[in-house]
Amino acid sequence: MNKPVLVIMAAGMGSRYGGLKQLDPVGNHGQLIIDYSIYDARRAGFETVVFVIKPEIEADFKTAIGNRVAQVMDVKYVHQLKDDLPAGYAVPEGREKPWGTAQAALAARHVVDGPFAIINADDYYGPKAFQLIYDRLLAHPDGAQYAYTMVGYLVKNTVTEHGSVARGVCVVSPDGALEDICERTCIEQDGENARFTEDGGATWTALPGNTVVSMNMWGFTRSFLDEALARFPAFLDKALVENPLKGEYFLPSVVDQLITEGKARVHVLLSEDKWYGVTYREDKPAVQAAIAEKTAAGLYPDQLWEVK
């Protein structure tokens, strides 16, 4: 069995943030959030990282992070392109953005041939999550069902006071199996709890603070990429009619289909760590303070990487 590799989705331009948030330093010596994720992944056992980026940011990305990481890990680059579509499909006139997180995962299909973990570039997950997911991937290959895993977080630990966030809201069985996941694109903090809206704020649905949500930290076998590719045309058939300019092929929606069909079992590894991320520019000071505190406590070295 091949060793698990780490895939990092870094193609988003950070529209709500107002810039290339993946390249905005948060550490004392210019470290990015991705630095800390890769550091945690490396000490968990990951040796290869695949960056999913847009071609126009590749030079800046390599300068900011890629060249540094390449001195300690095997680094690969793949591009998420809006015209990377199944045969017979074309980008609708006026569409500017790629097709979402499932298409981002598919961008890595030519370089990933075994188990892999996939994460967002702009989220801090914590070292425990990487160790849990790496060990799980090593120990559980596909059997009668696809053997997938997800690190789930409590929604109260994943919201920001500065605006809304998108999360996959989960239903988890008593034995830790993911039973259902639904992408909610507008979740807001509500005291110790949260709430979401699907109609622009006209109505809200409460989410208890201990609701398990996905932060797009998944563990898959190669089978997921094959399934996502095979299901892409059905998504496009609907999106090109209903929302051709902004429709997104969400990774959790593919997972949900596979669960519903009985083809996959997803084991949820629960983390009670607090999420840190830069969804909005106003989030940055809190992330910087948290990283400084964790560094002072000895969780991370000050320089992080000892590279030339």
C-alpha positions as a LaTeX table, in Angstrom:
\begin{tabular}{lrrr}
\hline
Residue & $x$ (\AA) & $y$ (\AA) & $z$ (\AA) \\
\hline
Met1 & 0.00 & 0.00 & 0.00 \\
Asn2 & 1.32 & 3.45 & $-0.93$ \\
Lys3 & 1.94 & 5.91 & 1.87 \\
Pro4 & $-0.77$ & 8.56 & 2.26 \\
Val5 & $-0.04$ & 11.90 & 0.62 \\
Leu6 & $-1.38$ & 15.33 & 1.54 \\
Val7 & $-3.40$ & 17.35 & $-0.97$ \\
Ile8 & $-3.87$ & 21.04 & $-0.19$ \\
Met9 & $-6.58$ & 23.03 & $-1.94$ \\
Ala10 & $-5.04$ & 26.46 & $-2.49$ \\
Ala11 & $-6.64$ & 27.66 & $-5.72$ \\
Gly12 & $-9.19$ & 29.99 & $-4.09$ \\
Met13 & $-8.49$ & 33.67 & $-4.56$ \\
Gly14 & $-10.02$ & 34.66 & $-1.22$ \\
Ser15 & $-12.83$ & 36.89 & $-2.48$ \\
Arg16 & $-14.30$ & 37.48 & 0.99 \\
Tyr17 & $-10.83$ & 38.06 & 2.40 \\
Gly18 & $-9.81$ & 40.53 & $-0.28$ \\
Gly19 & $-6.63$ & 38.98 & $-1.62$ \\
Leu20 & $-4.43$ & 35.90 & $-1.76$ \\
Lys21 & $-5.04$ & 34.86 & 1.83 \\
Gln22 & $-3.03$ & 31.65 & 1.35 \\
Leu23 & 0.11 & 33.80 & 1.01 \\
Asp24 & $-0.52$ & 36.13 & 3.96 \\
Pro25 & 1.97 & 35.47 & 6.82 \\
Val26 & 0.70 & 34.71 & 10.34 \\
Gly27 & 3.91 & 33.51 & 12.07 \\
Asn28 & 6.77 & 35.47 & 13.61 \\
His29 & 9.09 & 34.80 & 10.67 \\
Gly30 & 6.70 & 35.02 & 7.75 \\
Gln31 & 5.16 & 31.57 & 8.17 \\
Leu32 & 1.78 & 30.98 & 6.53 \\
Ile33 & $-1.09$ & 28.92 & 7.90 \\
Ile34 & $-0.10$ & 26.28 & 5.33 \\
Asp35 & 3.36 & 26.09 & 6.95 \\
Tyr36 & 1.81 & 24.89 & 10.20 \\
Ser37 & $-0.46$ & 22.38 & 8.47 \\
Ile38 & 2.47 & 20.93 & 6.53 \\
Tyr39 & 4.65 & 20.87 & 9.64 \\
Asp40 & 1.94 & 18.95 & 11.51 \\
Ala41 & 1.42 & 16.62 & 8.54 \\
Arg42 & 5.13 & 15.90 & 8.21 \\
Arg43 & 5.55 & 14.91 & 11.84 \\
Ala44 & 2.45 & 12.69 & 11.51 \\
Gly45 & 4.15 & 10.76 & 8.69 \\
Phe46 & 3.22 & 12.48 & 5.43 \\
Glu47 & 6.17 & 12.79 & 3.04 \\
Thr48 & 4.51 & 14.15 & $-0.11$ \\
Val49 & 2.36 & 17.26 & $-0.52$ \\
Val50 & 0.33 & 18.16 & $-3.62$ \\
Phe51 & $-0.63$ & 21.81 & $-3.99$ \\
Val52 & $-3.78$ & 22.52 & $-6.00$ \\
Ile53 & $-3.36$ & 26.08 & $-7.29$ \\
Lys54 & $-4.26$ & 28.36 & $-10.15$ \\
Pro55 & $-1.48$ & 28.72 & $-12.72$ \\
Glu56 & $-1.38$ & 32.50 & $-12.37$ \\
Ile57 & $-0.30$ & 32.30 & $-8.73$ \\
Glu58 & 2.30 & 29.54 & $-9.14$ \\
Ala59 & 5.37 & 31.79 & $-9.17$ \\
Asp60 & 4.25 & 33.71 & $-6.07$ \\
Phe61 & 3.20 & 30.48 & $-4.39$ \\
Lys62 & 6.58 & 28.86 & $-4.90$ \\
Thr63 & 8.35 & 31.93 & $-3.53$ \\
Ala64 & 6.07 & 32.20 & $-0.51$ \\
Ile65 & 5.93 & 28.53 & 0.53 \\
Gly66 & 6.61 & 25.89 & $-2.13$ \\
Asn67 & 10.37 & 26.25 & $-2.51$ \\
Arg68 & 10.82 & 26.20 & 1.25 \\
Val69 & 8.71 & 23.08 & 1.77 \\
Ala70 & 10.41 & 21.33 & $-1.16$ \\
Gln71 & 13.58 & 21.11 & 0.95 \\
Val72 & 11.88 & 18.82 & 3.47 \\
Met73 & 9.08 & 17.11 & 1.51 \\
Asp74 & 8.32 & 15.87 & $-2.00$ \\
Val75 & 6.26 & 18.69 & $-3.53$ \\
Lys76 & 3.97 & 18.46 & $-6.56$ \\
Tyr77 & 1.84 & 21.14 & $-8.22$ \\
Val78 & $-1.42$ & 20.70 & $-10.08$ \\
His79 & $-3.71$ & 23.37 & $-11.53$ \\
Gln80 & $-7.43$ & 23.77 & $-10.95$ \\
Leu81 & $-8.77$ & 25.07 & $-14.25$ \\
Lys82 & $-12.32$ & 26.06 & $-15.05$ \\
Asp83 & $-12.04$ & 24.30 & $-18.42$ \\
Asp84 & $-10.88$ & 20.98 & $-16.93$ \\
Leu85 & $-14.20$ & 19.36 & $-17.79$ \\
Pro86 & $-15.37$ & 15.98 & $-19.08$ \\
Ala87 & $-15.44$ & 15.51 & $-22.85$ \\
Gly88 & $-18.38$ & 17.24 & $-24.48$ \\
Tyr89 & $-18.70$ & 20.03 & $-21.90$ \\
Ala90 & $-17.58$ & 23.65 & $-22.23$ \\
Val91 & $-17.24$ & 26.58 & $-19.85$ \\
Pro92 & $-20.36$ & 28.77 & $-20.08$ \\
Glu93 & $-19.82$ & 32.30 & $-21.31$ \\
Gly94 & $-19.17$ & 34.66 & $-18.42$ \\
Arg95 & $-18.02$ & 32.06 & $-15.90$ \\
Glu96 & $-14.84$ & 33.19 & $-14.11$ \\
Lys97 & $-14.30$ & 30.68 & $-11.28$ \\
Pro98 & $-13.47$ & 26.96 & $-11.25$ \\
Trp99 & $-16.05$ & 24.38 & $-10.17$ \\
Gly100 & $-15.57$ & 23.91 & $-6.42$ \\
Thr101 & $-13.84$ & 21.56 & $-4.01$ \\
Ala102 & $-14.66$ & 18.28 & $-5.78$ \\
Gln103 & $-13.09$ & 19.63 & $-8.96$ \\
Ala104 & $-10.12$ & 20.82 & $-6.87$ \\
Ala105 & $-9.63$ & 17.24 & $-5.68$ \\
Leu106 & $-9.91$ & 16.00 & $-9.27$ \\
Ala107 & $-7.06$ & 18.28 & $-10.29$ \\
Ala108 & $-4.77$ & 15.87 & $-8.38$ \\
Arg109 & $-6.05$ & 12.74 & $-10.13$ \\
His110 & $-2.97$ & 12.40 & $-12.35$ \\
Val111 & $-0.47$ & 12.47 & $-9.45$ \\
Val112 & $-2.33$ & 10.65 & $-6.66$ \\
Asp113 & $-2.49$ & 6.87 & $-6.97$ \\
Gly114 & $-3.16$ & 5.80 & $-3.38$ \\
Pro115 & $-4.63$ & 7.06 & $-0.10$ \\
Phe116 & $-4.61$ & 10.78 & 0.51 \\
Ala117 & $-5.74$ & 13.42 & 2.96 \\
Ile118 & $-7.14$ & 16.66 & 1.58 \\
Ile119 & $-7.39$ & 20.01 & 3.38 \\
Asn120 & $-7.99$ & 23.70 & 2.80 \\
Ala121 & $-4.95$ & 25.95 & 2.55 \\
Asp122 & $-6.33$ & 28.66 & 4.80 \\
Asp123 & $-7.48$ & 26.62 & 7.82 \\
Tyr124 & $-5.52$ & 25.58 & 10.90 \\
Tyr125 & $-6.46$ & 22.04 & 11.93 \\
Gly126 & $-4.01$ & 21.16 & 14.74 \\
Pro127 & $-1.40$ & 18.36 & 15.01 \\
Lys128 & $-3.75$ & 15.75 & 16.49 \\
Ala129 & $-5.99$ & 15.81 & 13.42 \\
Phe130 & $-3.12$ & 14.99 & 11.05 \\
Gln131 & $-1.91$ & 12.11 & 13.21 \\
Leu132 & $-5.41$ & 10.66 & 13.47 \\
Ile133 & $-6.09$ & 10.84 & 9.76 \\
Tyr134 & $-2.67$ & 9.51 & 8.72 \\
Asp135 & $-2.94$ & 6.49 & 11.03 \\
Arg136 & $-6.50$ & 5.80 & 9.88 \\
Leu137 & $-5.54$ & 5.89 & 6.19 \\
Leu138 & $-2.68$ & 3.46 & 6.77 \\
Ala139 & $-4.83$ & 1.00 & 8.70 \\
His140 & $-8.03$ & 0.98 & 6.62 \\
Pro141 & $-7.84$ & 0.25 & 2.88 \\
Asp142 & $-11.01$ & $-0.22$ & 0.83 \\
Gly143 & $-12.96$ & $-3.39$ & 1.49 \\
Ala144 & $-16.53$ & $-4.28$ & 0.58 \\
Gln145 & $-17.17$ & $-0.55$ & 0.89 \\
Tyr146 & $-14.85$ & 2.37 & 0.26 \\
Ala147 & $-13.08$ & 3.17 & 3.53 \\
Tyr148 & $-13.02$ & 6.95 & 3.95 \\
Thr149 & $-12.53$ & 9.16 & 6.97 \\
Met150 & $-13.15$ & 12.74 & 8.02 \\
Val151 & $-11.99$ & 14.88 & 10.91 \\
Gly152 & $-15.06$ & 16.61 & 12.32 \\
Tyr153 & $-15.10$ & 19.75 & 14.42 \\
Leu154 & $-17.73$ & 21.29 & 16.71 \\
Val155 & $-19.42$ & 24.15 & 14.90 \\
Lys156 & $-18.95$ & 26.49 & 17.90 \\
Asn157 & $-15.19$ & 26.10 & 17.41 \\
Thr158 & $-15.28$ & 26.90 & 13.69 \\
Val159 & $-17.13$ & 30.21 & 13.32 \\
Thr160 & $-15.85$ & 33.77 & 13.17 \\
Glu161 & $-17.34$ & 36.94 & 14.60 \\
His162 & $-16.53$ & 38.77 & 11.37 \\
Gly163 & $-19.06$ & 37.17 & 9.01 \\
Ser164 & $-20.41$ & 33.92 & 7.65 \\
Val165 & $-18.56$ & 30.70 & 6.84 \\
Ala166 & $-19.32$ & 27.63 & 4.75 \\
Arg167 & $-19.31$ & 24.23 & 6.50 \\
Gly168 & $-20.59$ & 20.74 & 5.84 \\
Val169 & $-23.16$ & 20.03 & 8.58 \\
Cys170 & $-22.91$ & 16.37 & 9.60 \\
Val171 & $-25.09$ & 13.67 & 11.09 \\
Val172 & $-22.89$ & 11.07 & 12.84 \\
Ser173 & $-24.05$ & 7.67 & 14.12 \\
Pro174 & $-23.24$ & 6.50 & 17.66 \\
Asp175 & $-20.47$ & 4.27 & 16.28 \\
Gly176 & $-18.79$ & 7.20 & 14.50 \\
Ala177 & $-20.07$ & 6.69 & 10.95 \\
Leu178 & $-21.02$ & 9.71 & 8.87 \\
Glu179 & $-24.69$ & 9.26 & 7.97 \\
Asp180 & $-25.38$ & 12.53 & 6.19 \\
Ile181 & $-23.59$ & 15.75 & 5.23 \\
Cys182 & $-25.09$ & 18.90 & 3.80 \\
Glu183 & $-23.07$ & 21.90 & 2.66 \\
Arg184 & $-24.30$ & 25.12 & 4.27 \\
Thr185 & $-22.72$ & 28.17 & 2.69 \\
Cys186 & $-23.86$ & 30.84 & 5.17 \\
Ile187 & $-23.28$ & 29.89 & 8.82 \\
Glu188 & $-22.89$ & 32.60 & 11.45 \\
Gln189 & $-21.90$ & 32.70 & 15.11 \\
Asp190 & $-24.84$ & 32.89 & 17.51 \\
Gly191 & $-23.47$ & 33.20 & 21.03 \\
Glu192 & $-22.19$ & 29.77 & 22.06 \\
Asn193 & $-24.06$ & 28.26 & 19.13 \\
Ala194 & $-24.46$ & 28.99 & 15.42 \\
Arg195 & $-27.18$ & 29.45 & 12.82 \\
Phe196 & $-27.49$ & 29.21 & 9.05 \\
Thr197 & $-29.62$ & 30.74 & 6.33 \\
Glu198 & $-30.45$ & 29.60 & 2.82 \\
Asp199 & $-32.51$ & 32.62 & 1.75 \\
Gly200 & $-30.19$ & 35.56 & 2.26 \\
Gly201 & $-31.06$ & 36.02 & 5.93 \\
Ala202 & $-34.85$ & 36.12 & 5.63 \\
Thr203 & $-35.03$ & 33.04 & 7.87 \\
Trp204 & $-32.47$ & 31.28 & 10.08 \\
Thr205 & $-32.07$ & 27.73 & 11.37 \\
Ala206 & $-30.34$ & 27.16 & 14.70 \\
Leu207 & $-27.28$ & 24.93 & 15.01 \\
Pro208 & $-26.36$ & 23.78 & 18.54 \\
Gly209 & $-22.73$ & 24.51 & 19.35 \\
Asn210 & $-21.83$ & 20.81 & 19.54 \\
Thr211 & $-23.06$ & 20.08 & 16.00 \\
Val212 & $-20.33$ & 18.25 & 14.07 \\
Val213 & $-19.22$ & 20.01 & 10.90 \\
Ser214 & $-16.71$ & 19.29 & 8.18 \\
Met215 & $-13.75$ & 21.63 & 7.69 \\
Asn216 & $-12.78$ & 19.82 & 4.48 \\
Met217 & $-10.28$ & 17.57 & 6.20 \\
Trp218 & $-10.93$ & 14.25 & 4.53 \\
Gly219 & $-9.10$ & 10.98 & 4.12 \\
Phe220 & $-9.77$ & 9.05 & 0.92 \\
Thr221 & $-8.51$ & 6.15 & $-1.12$ \\
Arg222 & $-7.90$ & 6.57 & $-4.85$ \\
Ser223 & $-11.46$ & 5.35 & $-5.43$ \\
Phe224 & $-12.84$ & 8.74 & $-4.43$ \\
Leu225 & $-11.18$ & 10.46 & $-7.40$ \\
Asp226 & $-12.57$ & 7.85 & $-9.79$ \\
Glu227 & $-16.07$ & 8.29 & $-8.36$ \\
Ala228 & $-15.90$ & 12.09 & $-8.41$ \\
Leu229 & $-14.80$ & 12.05 & $-12.03$ \\
Ala230 & $-17.58$ & 9.67 & $-13.03$ \\
Arg231 & $-20.21$ & 11.84 & $-11.31$ \\
Phe232 & $-18.98$ & 15.16 & $-12.68$ \\
Pro233 & $-21.16$ & 15.07 & $-15.84$ \\
Ala234 & $-24.38$ & 14.64 & $-13.84$ \\
Phe235 & $-23.44$ & 17.66 & $-11.73$ \\
Leu236 & $-22.70$ & 19.72 & $-14.83$ \\
Asp237 & $-25.96$ & 18.75 & $-16.51$ \\
Lys238 & $-27.83$ & 20.31 & $-13.60$ \\
Ala239 & $-25.50$ & 23.24 & $-12.86$ \\
Leu240 & $-25.32$ & 24.43 & $-16.46$ \\
Val241 & $-29.10$ & 24.87 & $-16.39$ \\
Glu242 & $-29.64$ & 26.13 & $-12.84$ \\
Asn243 & $-26.50$ & 28.12 & $-11.99$ \\
Pro244 & $-24.01$ & 28.17 & $-14.87$ \\
Leu245 & $-21.86$ & 31.04 & $-13.60$ \\
Lys246 & $-21.52$ & 30.11 & $-9.93$ \\
Gly247 & $-22.54$ & 26.47 & $-9.48$ \\
Glu248 & $-19.99$ & 24.46 & $-7.46$ \\
Tyr249 & $-19.23$ & 20.75 & $-7.40$ \\
Phe250 & $-18.85$ & 20.31 & $-3.65$ \\
Leu251 & $-16.68$ & 17.52 & $-2.30$ \\
Pro252 & $-19.17$ & 16.72 & 0.52 \\
Ser253 & $-21.94$ & 16.23 & $-2.04$ \\
Val254 & $-19.97$ & 13.42 & $-3.68$ \\
Val255 & $-19.36$ & 11.85 & $-0.28$ \\
Asp256 & $-23.07$ & 12.09 & 0.56 \\
Gln257 & $-24.02$ & 10.36 & $-2.67$ \\
Leu258 & $-21.64$ & 7.49 & $-1.98$ \\
Ile259 & $-22.94$ & 7.07 & 1.57 \\
Thr260 & $-26.57$ & 7.11 & 0.39 \\
Glu261 & $-25.81$ & 4.47 & $-2.24$ \\
Gly262 & $-24.04$ & 2.27 & 0.32 \\
Lys263 & $-20.77$ & 2.39 & $-1.61$ \\
Ala264 & $-18.74$ & 4.16 & 1.09 \\
Arg265 & $-18.42$ & 4.26 & 4.85 \\
Val266 & $-16.92$ & 7.40 & 6.33 \\
His267 & $-15.50$ & 7.16 & 9.83 \\
Val268 & $-15.59$ & 10.48 & 11.70 \\
Leu269 & $-12.60$ & 11.34 & 13.85 \\
Leu270 & $-13.77$ & 14.06 & 16.23 \\
Ser271 & $-11.52$ & 16.96 & 17.16 \\
Glu272 & $-12.46$ & 19.43 & 19.88 \\
Asp273 & $-9.63$ & 21.77 & 18.87 \\
Lys274 & $-10.50$ & 25.32 & 17.95 \\
Trp275 & $-10.31$ & 26.20 & 14.28 \\
Tyr276 & $-8.28$ & 29.18 & 13.20 \\
Gly277 & $-8.49$ & 30.62 & 9.72 \\
Val278 & $-8.51$ & 33.78 & 7.67 \\
Thr279 & $-11.90$ & 33.76 & 6.02 \\
Tyr280 & $-11.90$ & 37.54 & 6.50 \\
Arg281 & $-9.03$ & 39.99 & 6.82 \\
Glu282 & $-10.27$ & 40.85 & 10.33 \\
Asp283 & $-9.57$ & 37.24 & 11.38 \\
Lys284 & $-5.81$ & 37.62 & 10.97 \\
Pro285 & $-4.93$ & 39.15 & 14.39 \\
Ala286 & $-6.64$ & 36.27 & 16.24 \\
Val287 & $-4.77$ & 33.72 & 14.12 \\
Gln288 & $-1.46$ & 35.47 & 14.75 \\
Ala289 & $-2.14$ & 35.54 & 18.50 \\
Ala290 & $-3.07$ & 31.84 & 18.57 \\
Ile291 & 0.05 & 30.83 & 16.64 \\
Ala292 & 2.23 & 32.95 & 18.94 \\
Glu293 & 0.66 & 31.30 & 21.99 \\
Lys294 & 1.16 & 27.79 & 20.62 \\
Thr295 & 4.76 & 28.62 & 19.72 \\
Ala296 & 5.44 & 29.99 & 23.21 \\
Ala297 & 3.95 & 26.80 & 24.69 \\
Gly298 & 6.40 & 24.68 & 22.68 \\
Leu299 & 3.96 & 23.15 & 20.21 \\
Tyr300 & 5.94 & 24.69 & 17.34 \\
Pro301 & 9.54 & 25.91 & 17.04 \\
Asp302 & 9.88 & 29.63 & 16.44 \\
Gln303 & 11.58 & 29.21 & 13.05 \\
Leu304 & 9.44 & 26.15 & 12.19 \\
Trp305 & 11.62 & 24.93 & 9.32 \\
Glu306 & 15.35 & 24.43 & 9.50 \\
Val307 & 16.03 & 24.80 & 5.81 \\
Lys308 & 18.78 & 26.37 & 3.76 \\
\hline
\end{tabular}
